[in-house]
Amino acid sequence: MKTIFRGRHLITFDTWTKQEIDTVIEVALELKRRFAMGEITEFLKHKTLFMIFFEQSTRTRNSLEAAMTQLGGHAHDLTADKMQIAHGESPKDTAKVLSRMGEGIAIRNCFYNIGNKYINEIAKHSDIPVISMQDDVYHPLQVIADLMTIREYYGQDLRGLKVAVSWAYATTHAKPLSVPQSQILLFPRYGMDVVLAHPEEFPLQKEIIERAKKNAEVHGGKLTIIHDMDEAVEDADIIIPKNWGGFAYFDEYVDDEEHMRIMKENLERHKDWILDSKRFSLAKKDAKIMHALPADRGHEVTDEVIDSENSIIYDEAENRLHTAKAILALLMGGRV
Ligand code: CP
């Protein structure tokens, strides 16, 4: 078990060793047990986390704020428009000033081609840990909760587990690429057989695919890319039906009206990419349904399927709290 984390940033788990990731899960399981017993776990007494949201959030905002309260500290729930960021204050000045006042900075910025760069710029100048609460490339806080949930259901040895990470139709908004990208990077490191399915016009980023394939090669997992949702679901142990935008379809993405128009046109051709009970029947009998949420019910997945006994979405959402507490306790507190 790795024991020195204090002061590190968390922007992607792809730069963390498996031993470090395993430690996070072990600490999260321990904190979950203590939470169930009603025990006090004030590892971050009087410490402050600054959370800066450029977008909406239910799970991330509330899991981190509750985590800080339960760890004995406090989280500032900030939005970019509440701060001088809105008037163009530089990432350097923002990072330096917050570093003088608290123990951690967490940021959600999912703007395509902007978010991850912004968070890295803050991290470069910060003297305290910087945590991505999701950007355009990665969502580390989601994928660690996913891994913990999978371990709770399937145990430590996840080799050969077939996980279908499938694109699905949605009308709500063009969701970021960061959840599926984090999943295809991490799951093959644990030997899982990941099948990524999407229509041709909704690829993930090329460099992420390359790295995910390398992760699979090194760690004995698999990554297969197909363009058929039925084939992805067939014999799957876990199905993750989720929309993402067609940002990576363009060689150079510019968030202009023309790109948005093409994305919308492409989207409307794939309304049949939904996890309904007929399609779900192709999976293994006891297959599980996961979703980072929010789900676009009736478009990504039917109520019947997502509310069925095979669905583990609320366990997955609850584990956002326990994994967030583990990460905050290790990065902002922990051994000196
Ligand atoms: N899964 C997830 O990150 O949810 P929120 O957008 O509500 O934080």
Residues whose N, C-alpha, C, O or C-beta is under 5 A from the ligand:
A	BS01	CP	Q56 S57 T58 R59 T60 R61 A292 L293 P294
